[in-house]
Amino acid sequence: MSKCQLTTKDFAIVKTMLDRLAWSGGPLVALLRRKLASAHVVFSNEADADVVTLNSRVTFSVDGGAPHTRIVAHGPMDGMVGQIIPITVPRGLALLGLRKGQSISVDCGRGATETIRVDEIHYQPEAARPGIAAPEVRTNQTERRFPVLVFSADEPQPLGVPTKIRHISTNGDDPGPSAA
């Protein structure tokens, strides 16, 4: 298996899956071990835009058959039948970390194998983050723009310190609690 690229989050999830399933054996455990052994781990803001990460929407084909478009997800999601492929099944796990155009051979159990190919990546959450350009657009690493946190309070308070309520009355009468 050629190298696959995993974000630190994706790597941690795959490692946890292996830790929980290692006792059971089977094709999924073998694939988990292959993924971890061939992984090139990067921070999410360093992930290439042409790599399948969790929550990516991809089109793939199995053994050269008809293309399927799915969202690669951590597990089954209610209300999204036919729209996702979880990494808890061999096909979903196989897609994770592959580049556009890359293929992988997967053991389906009982001696059968299938070849899964990534045809297109329609959406990747890491590439869609604002302020981070796609790798082919970047000229060097220093040109990345990250979101800036803006804070505009009149009297900033440290976190965890309760704010005091100020009551101002012109006629000395207590107006009672506010409606808000």
C-alpha positions in Angstrom: 0.0 0.0 0.0 1.3 3.4 -0.9 1.4 6.2 1.7 -1.8 7.7 2.8 -2.2 11.1 4.4 -4.1 11.4 7.7 -4.9 14.4 9.8 -4.0 14.2 13.4 -7.7 13.8 14.3 -8.2 11.1 11.7 -5.1 9.3 12.8 -6.3 9.4 16.5 -9.7 8.0 15.5 -8.2 5.1 13.4 -5.7 4.3 16.2 -8.6 4.2 18.8 -10.6 1.9 16.4 -7.6 -0.4 16.2 -7.2 -0.4 20.0 -10.8 -1.3 20.5 -11.0 -4.0 17.7 -7.5 -5.5 17.8 -8.8 -8.6 19.8 -11.4 -9.4 17.1 -9.1 -9.9 14.1 -10.6 -9.9 10.6 -10.3 -7.8 7.5 -11.1 -4.4 9.2 -8.4 -4.9 11.8 -5.9 -5.8 9.0 -6.9 -2.6 7.1 -6.6 -0.5 10.2 -3.0 -1.8 10.7 -2.2 -1.1 7.1 -3.5 2.5 7.3 -1.6 3.3 10.4 1.6 1.7 9.1 1.5 3.7 5.9 0.2 7.0 7.3 1.8 10.3 6.8 0.3 12.4 9.6 -0.3 16.1 9.2 -2.1 18.9 11.1 -5.6 19.6 9.7 -4.5 23.0 8.3 -1.6 21.2 6.4 -3.8 18.6 4.8 -3.6 18.5 1.0 -6.9 19.4 -0.7 -6.8 16.3 -2.9 -6.8 13.9 0.1 -9.9 12.2 1.6 -10.4 13.2 5.2 -13.3 12.6 7.6 -16.5 14.4 6.4 -15.2 14.7 2.8 -17.7 14.2 0.0 -16.1 11.8 -2.6 -16.9 9.9 -5.7 -15.3 6.5 -5.9 -15.6 3.3 -7.9 -15.3 -0.3 -6.9 -13.5 -2.7 -9.3 -14.0 -0.2 -12.1 -17.8 -0.3 -11.7 -20.3 2.6 -11.5 -19.2 5.6 -9.5 -20.7 6.2 -6.0 -20.7 9.6 -4.2 -20.7 9.5 -0.5 -19.6 11.4 2.6 -16.8 9.6 4.5 -18.0 9.7 8.1 -16.9 8.4 11.5 -20.0 6.3 11.9 -23.6 5.9 10.8 -25.7 9.0 10.9 -29.5 9.1 11.3 -31.4 10.5 8.3 -28.5 10.2 5.9 -29.1 6.7 4.5 -27.3 6.2 1.2 -25.4 9.5 1.6 -22.6 8.4 3.9 -20.0 5.7 4.1 -18.7 5.1 7.6 -15.1 4.3 8.3 -16.4 1.4 10.4 -16.8 -0.6 7.1 -13.8 -1.6 4.9 -14.8 0.6 2.0 -15.1 3.7 4.1 -11.9 3.0 5.9 -10.1 2.3 2.6 -11.1 5.7 1.3 -9.7 7.6 4.3 -6.3 9.2 3.5 -6.3 8.4 -0.2 -5.6 11.0 -2.9 -7.7 11.7 -5.9 -6.8 9.0 -8.5 -5.3 6.7 -5.9 -6.5 3.1 -5.6 -6.3 0.5 -2.8 -7.0 -3.2 -2.7 -9.2 -4.3 0.2 -9.8 -7.7 1.7 -13.6 -8.3 1.9 -13.2 -11.5 3.9 -13.6 -15.1 2.7 -10.7 -14.7 0.2 -12.4 -12.0 -1.9 -10.8 -8.6 -2.6 -11.9 -5.4 -4.3 -10.1 -2.4 -5.6 -11.4 1.0 -4.6 -10.4 4.1 -6.5 -11.0 7.7 -5.6 -12.4 9.4 -8.7 -13.2 12.9 -7.3 -13.2 14.9 -4.1 -16.0 17.3 -4.2 -15.6 18.7 -0.7 -13.0 18.4 2.0 -13.6 20.3 5.3 -9.9 21.2 5.8 -9.6 22.7 2.3 -12.9 24.6 2.8 -11.7 26.4 6.0 -11.7 30.2 5.4 -8.3 31.8 4.9 -6.5 28.7 3.8 -5.8 28.5 0.1 -5.6 25.2 -1.8 -2.0 23.9 -2.1 -1.7 24.7 -5.9 -2.7 28.3 -5.2 -0.1 28.8 -2.4 3.3 30.1 -3.4 4.8 29.6 0.0 3.9 28.6 3.6 4.0 32.2 4.9 1.1 33.4 2.8 -1.6 31.5 4.8 -4.2 33.7 6.3 -5.9 32.6 9.4 -9.1 33.9 11.0 -8.6 36.8 13.4 -10.4 36.9 16.7 -12.0 40.3 17.2 -13.1 41.4 20.7 -14.8 44.7 21.3 -16.2 44.9 24.8 -16.3 48.1 26.7 -15.0 46.6 29.9 -13.3 43.2 29.3 -13.5 40.8 32.2 -11.2 37.8 32.7 -12.8 34.5 32.0 -14.6 33.0 34.9 -15.2 36.3 36.7 -18.9 37.1 37.0 -19.9 40.5 35.7 -21.6 43.0 37.9 -25.0 44.4 37.0 -25.1 48.1 36.9 -28.4 49.9 37.7 -28.8 53.5 36.7 -32.0 55.4 37.6 -32.7 59.0 37.2 -35.5 59.3 39.7 -34.3 56.9 42.4 -37.1 54.5 41.8 -36.2 50.8 41.4 -37.6 49.8 38.0 -37.6 46.1 38.9 -36.3 43.3 36.8 -35.9 43.8 33.1 -38.1 41.9 30.6 -35.0 40.6 28.8 
